[in-house]
Amino acid sequence: MRQVQIEILFQNGEIREIRQDYKKMNLLDFSAIQGKPIEKWFSSAESDYEEWHGLEKAVAVDDPNASYAYEFHGPEKEKLEFNQCVETQIKGRVGLWLSEEQVAQKYIATAELAWKDGEVSEALWGYQIAAEEYHSVPAMKWIAEYHYRGYQDNKQKNQPDAEKWLDIALQYWRMAAENQNTEIQFQLGMRFQKGEDVAVDLTEAAKWYGMAAENENAEAQFYMANAYSAGTGVKQDDEKAANWYRQAAEQGHGQAQLDYADCCFEGKGRPADKNEAVIWYQKAAEKGLEKAQLALANCLWNGVGIACTPASAAHWYQKAAQQGNAEAQNKFGDCLTKGIGVPQNTEEAEKYYNLSAQQGNTEAEYHYAACRFQKGDYAQAWLYYKRSADKGYTLAQYELGLGYEKGKFGEEKAELAFQSMRKAALDGYAPAQLKLGEYFENGAGIVKNPVQAAKWYREAANQGLAEAQYRLGKCCKTGSSFGIVQSDEEAACWYDKAAEQGHTKAQNNLGVCYMVGSGVKKDTEMAEKWLKKAAKAGLVEAQLNYAQCCEILGDTEKAVHWYQEAAKQGDFKARVRLAECYNSGIGVEKNPEQAAYWCEEAEKNKADAAEDKIKTLAEVQRETAQCYMDGIGVGKNIVKAATLYQAAAKNDDTEAQFEYANCSYYGLGAKQSFRTATYWYTKAADKGHARAMNSLGGCCLQGEGAPKSLKDSVSWFEKAAKLGLAEAQYMMGECCRKGTGVEKSANKAAEWYEKAAEQEYAPAQYRLGCCYEDKDGKTYDAFKAAELFRKAAEKDEKDAQYHYGRCCEMGKGVPQDLKEAGKWYQKAANNGCAEAQYILGTWYEKGNEVVAKDKVRTKELYLKAAKQKYAKAELAYAICQEEDALWKSAENWYGNALSNEDASNEIVAEAQYRMGRLYEEVKKDRIMSEIYYIKASSAGHVEAQYRLGMWFKNGASVPDKYDKEQEVKCFAKAAKQGHPEAEYWYGNCLLYGVGVPKDTKEGFNWYLASANHGVASAMNGVGFCYETGCGTAKSMTSAALWYQKAAEKGHSRGLYHLGDCYKNGCGVEANQTKAFECYQKAEQAAAAKGGDADVECELGCCYETGSGTEKSPSQAFSWYKKAAQKGHVDAEFELAGCYLNGTGVKEDAAAAFSWCKKAAESGKVEAQYALGMFYIAGYGVSQNLSKGAKLVRAAADAGDVDAQAMMVALYGTGLGVRRNMKKAREYCNRAVAQGSKDAKKVLQEIEETYKNPVVSVFLTVGSPFWKSWVKKQLKKEGMK
């Protein structure tokens, strides 16, 4: 069953049209009622069209005996005939022409329209008919989703009937699913599996998955496979699981392909077939499944189911690794480490090991630890070895133990080394067993236990580890203490096993065994064989033993050779024997010099020696060292010098101790070491060496090689100073000046400086000059200061050269002489004085009578000073870099200035501001920019305060928001420092009460201050204040004057306002030509910003009316359009008028409607009225009486007189509203009160017309009066 709507439109007893569901029917079929008094036979519709729905009757499309019942007052015969005509046409249109799906779609289309119009019940009815009677799945889904949304809304609001909505949604979802909609079937399965708004029901989930799977839904097939695999909702069945995995896989489901591959590989639910498994792994891998990529790589790597292909394996390991698979990352790291399948790349390998280790892969943790250990990153190495070892990974346990043993993981931790190594040893790892034996033998981390040592050596030896075999041989040689029977034979046997593997010590011991016949038969040839092998390998004991063997065998020349080899390695016995050979000519010619040399070498091994010999040696060593240091009589060699100084120092030579301390302190020929330097300075100082005392004082002062101690430092300086050392006297002056370790005293500082200066010590002369210049411990004396600066400067003291240059530049204590000043500045700069470099930089930057401007030289000098952390130069050089657009360099140098502890507040603030500007304009980083602006602003930087104010004003702060309080604070700070633009914006805040209490008078004063500083916007603002009397007395003359000033500066709004003054004769004599010119200039001034809509609208008006220029409809249209496109409401309305009346453009009703609609939506009352007329007339838009009436009423209620007159017509005829003569008269009175002549005329005509009955609302629509009157209303000049 469904509803149809029958509409009969008639006039004067004559049928005009009959519609069924808004479709025209054939009038020829309705002869029974043509020409009859149908207005009496049929009930009339309601007079208000908005509420009229026509005649309705349920029609059974497939019921030939259907009857129709209308409110019909005529003869039964005509009624029956009319019913038959309707039935015939309906059945022809619905029953015969349309399929069930098409009928359903018609209902859905009708429902969609109803939904858009907000008719929910009608929409729901249409969808229900389509769903329940015509089995439309889309309709079922719509109803389900509608009720599900209702369920969610009601549930959120805690409504008691929420569950009813859910029940209906589930009902229709089930209906759609039962109609074989696989999507809904699958979704229902998901809903019951996850318990989404329903109780978890795995059986129900499996049911719906099964239906979708049978309908070949791949995702459902995959879920069914999972269900059978796990036995969730169905009985567990591997064969069915494999079958569903296969079906989903064949449809290209990646995860199903992987799972089916596993079934093939493992023979789960089907016969095992590794070849087929590889095929499916490949398919899944190519879809990007990392587990499939790993599985495929493993097959390729191991040659399982496919030929072994390392390159392809590496490729798939990499693919899986890049997706984050930990095992693949580790495997690919192995490929990179070993160069298997890919080029070797240990750095890249480390990255992959790290990625895998981060996911907890045990083997990768070990590999990554090894990488970090190799690079000396022992903290990270320990961390990852520990993680891997804690998981039982043997190699990690072993390496962890080694690290503990060698102290790589902090201090040596023998106990931890033992524990870790024991775990690896128990796992059967031979190197760990060897180490564990060593620990037991040496008592490292455990009580000594030789028996256990021998046990573990044997465990490792049995695995073929050479070192363990060697050690076990030694245990056998020793015997009982190791818990085994002493056996030379077994010892020789183990030595032999190790020797065969190239173990040098075992070869040496085996050679000795053969030489003396220990455990083996004595055999000099075998002894020579094994000793020679070990000797050639560099084992010093073997070299000595082999030399002795050769000597026994009578080959003395060969013996001497091997004695030399052993002697070179420091063997005391070999050196003695070699000396004897050279002395006696055994195996070599006699050579006393060489004999003496080797005796001296042997002496180095001797503990005791005569004291006087040592002293003499020390003196010679020191003197020789001095020759090497100065290059006297020998090539200069500071390394040799340092070595000799060290030897002499150790032999207690005081001067050598001081000199070697210097070598260690400055790294001259020796490794720089403050601790070593301090040690030797102390040795010399304790013996009264003045320079050593002074140097030791410096070490204590800086905490270099000794604990920092100001007290100890001063003590050593004072001792040296009292011995007359000028450097120490100067240092005492520095301590007294700064209060370092002593009470601060300018007078005492000056006394010490003076003592040192008398010895012509340049730094002291410079400091004493500063005392005279700064009245610091001395009476001010510019002449003495300049003289002392000159003396020190002539000794190349850079700070004195700079200060003497200043004296010359400023004429302090010497005649003013810029040329002389430049000379000394240059000397100081060349010597690295940062202040001098900076000053010279400023000279070259600005130019003067001594130097010409030179940007390159300026930058060079600023850079030199900046590199010395001179804050002014850092800032200046950063500015230079910024001017050259070298942004990164500028940023770095601004940063240096900011971090400089010696930078003044002004320098810091300027650097902060410039950093903020750089981040804003170049790096586009608003967060950092704002941070720097705030810092600079807080430090009083006026430009930063202004910029920050603009940020807060424009909502450009972080986060994006308009902060009125911050805005006014920033503008106030900057304005009070005299910033012109800030004065304007602060005035603006006060004028409008933005972030501060409104104070128009104060606001006007700040506007005026800014205007007097030349800010055009402020001039325009002052004009506005005078025009409106805001904050000052109203004066159009003054307003026009300030507008004129703003206009002269090219200010677009000033030009616009001046144009208004000329247009309206306000403050100046009216002059339309000047007004037009001002508007033109205003638009030109605003062109860079895309134009000014107010100005463009005024230009349109000028061209339309010919005001101040030649009349031009096309120009008027063009300017109105520009303004309208910017959203200017008046221009939008005027543009609608142009399109309506063909002003400057071809008439275009649709365009007129569109622009009128924009203006109406912006709130323009006249546009609302006109838009209503468009809808009523159906002009440029489909006719909509109801919508038109609403818009006209809104305009009328807002006071629009034409709209009020129109409402008289609408209420009088019932057009778009229910007919209401009372309201018609009310609107007539309101319109007449505003001077309307049309309102009364309309009312009179309506009253005359309605003296006769109106049979249909369509009568008035076709009335000639309405057609002409509506057209007139749209076209009338009043719309302009």
Protein Blocks (a to p, Z undefined) as FASTA:
>chain_A
ZZdddddddeehiafbdceehiacdfklmmmmgoiafklmpccddfblklpgbjaddddf
klmkbccddddfbdfklmmmmmmmmmmmmmmmmmmmpcfklmmmmmmmmmmmmmmnopak
lmmmmmmmmmmmnopaklmmmmmmmmmmmmmmmmmnopaklmmmmmmmmmmmmmmmmnop
aklmmmmmmmmmnopoiacdfklmmmmmmmmmmnopaklmmmmmmmmmnopoiacdfklm
mmmmmmmmmnopaklmmmmmmmmmnopoiacdfklmmmmmmmmmmnopaklmmmmmmmmm
nopoiacdfklmmmmmmmmmmnopaklmmmmmmmmmnopoiacdfklmmmmmmmmmmnop
aklmmmmmmmmmmnopaklmmmmmmmmmmnopaklmmmmmmmmmnopnocadfklmmmmm
mmmmmnopaklmmmmmmmmmnopoiacdfklmmmmmmmmmmnopaklmmmmmmmmmnomm
nopacdfklmmmmmmmmmmnopaklmmmmmmmmmnopoiacdfklmmmmmmmmmmnopak
lmmmmmmmmmmnopaklmmmmmmmmmmnopaklmmmmmmmmmnopoiacdfklmmmmmmm
mmmmpmbdcfklmmmmmmmmmmmmmmmmnopoiacdfklmmmmmmmmmmnopaklmmmmm
mmmmnopoiacdfklmmmmmmmmmmnopaklmmmmmmmmmnopoiacdfklmmmmmmmmm
mnopaklmmmmmmmmmnopoiacdfklmmmmmmmmmmnopaklmmmmmmmmmnogoiacd
fklmmmmmmmmmmnopaklmmmmmmmmmnopoiacdfklmmmmmmmmmmnopaklmmmmm
mmmmnopakbccdfklmmmmmmmmmmnopaklmmmmmmmmmmnopaklmmmmmmmmmmpm
kbcfklmmmmmmmmmmmmmmmnopaklmmmmmmmmmmnopaklmmmmmmmmmnopaccdd
ddfklmmmmmmmmmmnopaklmmmmmmmmmnopoiacdfklmmmmmmmmmmnopaklmmm
mmmmmmnopoiacdfklmmmmmmmmmmnopaklmmmmmmmmmnopoiacdfklmmmmmmm
mmmmmmmnopafklmmmmmmmmmnopoiacdfklmmmmmmmmmmnopaklmmmmmmmmmn
opoiacdfklmmmmmmmmmmnopaklmmmmmmmmmnopoiacdfklmmmmmmmmmmnopa
klmmmmmmmmmnopoiacdfklmmmmmmmmmmnopaklmmmmmmmmmmmmpccfbfklmm
mpmklmmmmmmmmmpmklZZ
